[in-house]
Amino acid sequence: MVHVPAPGRHAWVHVARGAATINGKPLVAGDGAAVSDETRLTIAGAAPPKSNVLGRAAEAAAYPYADVLVFDLA
């Protein structure tokens, strides 16, 4: 998915479930990112990081898709 914020706008991106990348930066379920001064946000589902530790990475691995919320802010 691509989101193009209008000039002067900001965004908050939150990964609710699964794993995703925002402009190439990996996020897993529960992560959020404040975004300013970007002309384009490229959001894509991603494989979760491999980890033997339980927690958000394990939760992301259990969900094969990414549910991502994008808030366009003034």
Rosetta blueprint (number, residue, H / E / L):
1 M L
2 V E
3 H E
4 V L
5 P L
6 A L
7 P L
8 G L
9 R L
10 H E
11 A E
12 W E
13 V E
14 H E
15 V E
16 A E
17 R E
18 G L
19 A E
20 A E
21 T E
22 I E
23 N L
24 G L
25 K E
26 P E
27 L E
28 V E
29 A L
30 G L
31 D L
32 G E
33 A E
34 A E
35 V E
36 S L
37 D L
38 E L
39 T L
40 R L
41 L E
42 T E
43 I E
44 A E
45 G E
46 A L
47 A L
48 P L
49 P L
50 K L
51 S L
52 N L
53 V L
54 L L
55 G L
56 R H
57 A H
58 A H
59 E H
60 A H
61 A H
62 A H
63 Y L
64 P L
65 Y L
66 A L
67 D E
68 V E
69 L E
70 V E
71 F E
72 D E
73 L E
74 A L
